[in-house]
C-alpha cells in the first residue's frame, strides 16, 4: 500500500480542507449543532460524557425545553435538575452543571467564560469540555482530545500500545494542537470527533470511505485493526444489593438517603429504597439492616417477600438488584426518610437502579391489588 503522505505546510492545509469539507457535507443533524450558543453546546458536552448520543438525544431536548438558558437553570431547585436527569446516570454531572450555572450567572454575567483558565475553574469542566465549548462557541484555537479523536490520531501516526499510558496521551494532545485548523477550530474538532464516531470506528473501520486515508499510517502498515491497543479494564466486580419496598395500608412506601458504601455508586445520593449489599442470605441480611437503621423487625409480623431480581451495570460493576416486598402497619418517620405513595416514586429524581426496584414493587402491587384491603393511592 506504500507509505502515508507526510505533512508539509501545504499538505497539512490540504488534509484539513479535506476533512472539514467531508464534515460539512456528511455531519449528522444533531440538535446541539443547530446553534453555536455556548449554553447549548456546554449542556450537550456534559451530557455526552460517557454516554451514547442515542441515549442523550431525548434528555437534551427535554432539558433545553425546561431550562432554555443558563439563568433558568441557575434559578431551578437541584431536585428539578436531577429529576430531568433521572435515568441518564453519572448524576454528579447534573449537580456540577447546576453549580456551574450559578457561578456563570453570578461571576460571568450569565455567559460561559471565553478564557480557558476561567472555564476550567467551573465545576465539572475539564480540559476536553472547556476546549470543545470554547472552540465551537467562540472559535478559540483549542484542540480537543477524547477517545474518538485519540483513535483517529493514533491511526494517523501509527501509534501502538495503550494510548493513555507512558506519555502517549500527552503526545497525542500535542499532535491534536499541531493539526488544529485555526481558521475553523470548532468545525475541525467536530470533524475529528465525527470521523471517529462514524468512519474510523474501533472495530471494522470504513477506510474506503475515509477522505483522509492517504495520510493514515495505520492503514499503510496494515495495522488499522490493532491500533489502538485495547484499554486495560478493571476486572468486573459482582455485587448483590437487596432493597426493601415497605408499604403501609394506604399504599405508601418509605424512601431514605442511605450513607452506605454502595450508595454513591448505585443510588447517586438521591432518594432510594432502604438497601444493603448482601453476600449469602439476602433476606436475612436485609432484615438485619432494616432493624438496625429503621427499627423494623421483620421477624415480628413483617415478612420479606422476594420479588423478581433485576440486572444493573455501573462501569465495571455487575450488580444484581434483589427487591423484597413487605407490608407494615406504620412507616417510621426518621431523619433522612420520606414517605410517599408507591405509584408516585417515579415522579421524583431517582437513579435508574431505584427505578428498576420501584417497577418491581408496582408490578407486585398491581398483581395483588384485590387482596390489599384498605389500599389507597394517596400519600405524602
N, C-alpha and C positions, 0 to 999 in steps of 0.2 A: 504493500500500500504506500510505502515511502514515508519520508519524514514529514511532520506537520510544518506548515508555513510559519516562519519565525516573525516575531513582531518587530517592525520598524515603525518610526512615527507615521509613515504613510499606511502601512498595513494595519496598524492599530486603529487608525481612523476608519479604515475600510471595515474592519471587524466590528467596531462599534456601530457603524451605519447599518451593516447587515442585520445585526441583532435587533437594533431599535426598529428598523423597518419591519422585520418579522413580527415583533411585538405589537406594533401599532396596527398591523393587518390581522393578527390572529389572537389578540388578547381576549380573554373571556370577559363577558359583560357582568362584572361583579358590582354590587351596589356601592361599595366604598370607592370605586373608580369613577363614579358619576360626578364626583366633586373633589377638588383639591383642598377642601375645608379641613383645617388641621384637626378639629374636633372629631370629625367623621373618620379621618384617617387613623387617628390615635385610638379611638374605640375599636376599630377593626383590628389594628395591630395587637391590641391587648387580647381581644377575643381569640385571635388566630394562634396565640401561643399554645403549643402542644395540642392543638385542636384542629380537626379537619374542616376544610372550607364548607363542605356539605352540612356539617353539624352547626356551624356558626351562622349560616345564612338566615334561618328563621329568627334566631336570637337577636341578630344585628338589626333586623327590620323592626322587631318589637321594641327593642331598646331605644332606637332612634325615634320611634313614634312616641314613646313615653318621655324620653329625655332628648329633645331635639337640639339642645345646645348645652354648653358647659355650665351655664348658670342654673338651668333647670336641674341638672344632675347634682350640682353642689348643694342646692336647697333641699333635695329629697332626703327623707329618712333612709338610713342604711338598710332598714328592713325592706323598703320598696326596691332598692337596688338589688339586694340579694334575691328577692322574690323573682325579679325578671331574669336573674342569672341562674335560677334554680334548674338543675339538670345539666348545665354546661360544664360544671366541675371546676376544680382549682379556684376555689372561692376567694383566695387571697387576692386574685386578680381584680375581682369586683370591689373588694374593700380598698385596695390601693387605688383603683380608678376613682372611687368616690373621694378618698382623701386627697388625691392629686387635683381633682376638680375644685375642691375647696381652696387649695393653695393657688391654683391658677386664677381663681376669681379674686382672692384676697391680695395676692402678691404680683400678679401679671395682668391685671385689668381684664380678666376674662379671656385672654388669648394665650394659646400654647406658646411658651417661650421659644424664640428663634435662635438663641445661643445654646450651644451644646452643653456647656457646663451648667447652665440653669435648668435645662431639660433633664439632665442626669440627676439633679437634686430632687426631682419629683418622686413621690412614692411609686414603686413598681416600674420605673423607667431605667432600663439598662442601655448598653451601648447600641445594640441592634435596634431596639424600638426607637430610641432617640434618632438614630441615623435614618431610619425608614420614614418617620414622621417629618423630620426637617427637610429631607431631600424631596419627598413627594409634595409636601405642602408649601415649602419655601424655596425649593431649588438649591438647598445647601449642598455643597460638594462633599458629601459624606457617603462612603460606600457601606453597604450592608453585608453582613455575613451571617447566614443561618445555614441550616442543614442542606437545603436545596442549592443555595449559592456555593457552598463549600464543595458539594459533589461536582457541580459544573466546573469549578476552578481546578479541582483535583484532577479531573479527567483531562482538562485542557492542558495541564502541565505534567500529567503522568505521575502524580504524587501517590505513592503507595503507603500502606500502613494506616493505623488509626489516626484520623485527621485531628482528633482532639488531644493528642499526646505529643511529647517530645518537641514542642515548639511549632508543630505543623500548623496549628490553628492561627498562631500569630503570623506565620509566613503567608498563609492564605489571606489573612486580613490585610497585610501589606500589598499582596497581589491584587486584591479587590480594589484597593485605593488607587493602585497604579493604573488599572484598566478602566477606572471610572470615566464615563463620558461627562466632562464638566459642564458642557452646554445643556445637557438634559439629564441631570443626575437622578431625578425621580423616575423617569421612564426607563433609564438604564438599570436601576436597581430592580424595578418591577420586571423588566425583561429577563434578567438573570433568574429571578425567582420563578417566573412563568416557564422559562426553559427547563428548569429543574423539576417543576411540578408536572409538566405535560409532555416533554420530549426526552430530556436527559434524566430519566427516572431511575430509581435504584435498581430495579430488575428490568431486563429486556428494553433498554433504551432504544428509541426510534432514530438511530443515527442517520438513516437515509433521508429523514425529514428535516434534519438539523441544518440550518443555513450557515452555521459557522463550523461545520465539522472539519473543514480543511485546516483549521488551526488546532485540532484536537490531538494531543499527544497520546492519550489512551487508545484512541481509535487507530492511530498509526502503528502502535505497538501491539495491537490485538489484546488490550487489557481492559476494555470497557466493562466487562462483566466482573472483574476483580477489583476495580477501583470505584469507590473507596473500599477499604477493608471493612468488614462488619465491625460495628462497635461492640466492645465487651459489655454485656449486660449483666446486672446483678442476678444471681441465682433466684428464681422465683420463690417467694415466701408464701406458704399456705396458711391461712388463718380461718378460724371459725368464730363468728360473732353471734351470740344469742341475744335476742331482743324480746322484750315483754310488751305485748299490746294489752293493756289493762282497760277494762271497760265497766262502767257502772250501769245501773238500771236505766239511766237517761241517755245511754248511747255515747257517753263522753269517755275520753281516754286521757292519759297523762303523758306529757312530754317533759323532757328535762334538758338541761345543759350540763352534760356529764364531763368532768375533767379527766376522764380515764385516758390511758395511754393511746388507745385506738381512736380517740375522738377527733383529733386534729386531722388524721389521715382520712377517716371514713365519713365523719359527720360534719366536718368543716366548721366547728364551733357554732352550729346552728341548732335549732330545736330538733330533738330526736326522741325516740323511744328509749326507755331505760335499757341499757345493753352492756354486755361484758364479753371480753374474749374468753373462749372456753377451749378445753382440750379433750376431755373424755366424756363426762356425763353432762351434756349441755343443760338439761332441765335442773339438775341438782346445783350446778354452778350458778345458773341464773337465779334460782331461788335464793341462794345464799347472798347474791348481790342485791336482790330486792329487799331482803331482810336487813342487810347492813346499811343500805343507803336510803330506803324509803320506809322501813319499819313494817313491811308487808310480809306476813307469814304464809307462805304457800303450803305449808304442812297443816294449816288450820283453816280449811274451807275455801282455799283459793288455788285449786289445782291448775297447773300449767298444761295447756293442750298444744301439742306441736302442730304447726301449720307447714305448708309446703316450703321447702328451702329455696333460696334464690342464689344465683351466682353474681359476683360483683368483682370487677377488676380495677385496681388503682395502681398505676405504674407497674412495679414488679410484684405486687401483692395479688394473689389469687384468693379471694375471700368468699367463704360460704356464709350467707346470712340465714340464721335459723330463727324464724319468728315463732313465738309462743303466745297463745291467747289465754286470758284468764278473766273471769268476771269477779268484780269486787263490790262490796256493799258501798264503800266510800273511798274516794280517791284522796290521798293525803295532800294537804296544802303546805308546801315547804318552799324555802328559798330556791330559786333557780328551777322552779317547776311551773308548768302551765297546764290547765285543764281545758280541754276543747272537744267539741263534737268530732267523733271519729271521721265522719264524712267531710269535715272542713279542713282536715290536715293539709291537703294538697294546695290549699289557698295560702299557706304560709311559705316563707322562704326555707326550704328544706333541701337536703342533699339528695342525690339520686338513690343512695342506699336507703335513706329513710323513706323515700317514695316507694321503693320496692317493698319494704316492710309494711307500709300503710296499705298498699294494694292487697297484700295477703290478708290483712285484717279486715278490709272492706269486703273481700270475697267471702270470707268466713261469715261475716255478719249477714250478708245477703242470703247465703245458703241457709243459715239457721234463724232467719228472722221470725218465723212462725213460733218458735219456742222461746222467745225472749220477752216474756211478759213485762209490761211497763216500759218498753223501749220507746225512746223519743229521739228525734234528730237534733233536739235543742242542745245548747251548751254555752259555755262562756270562754 
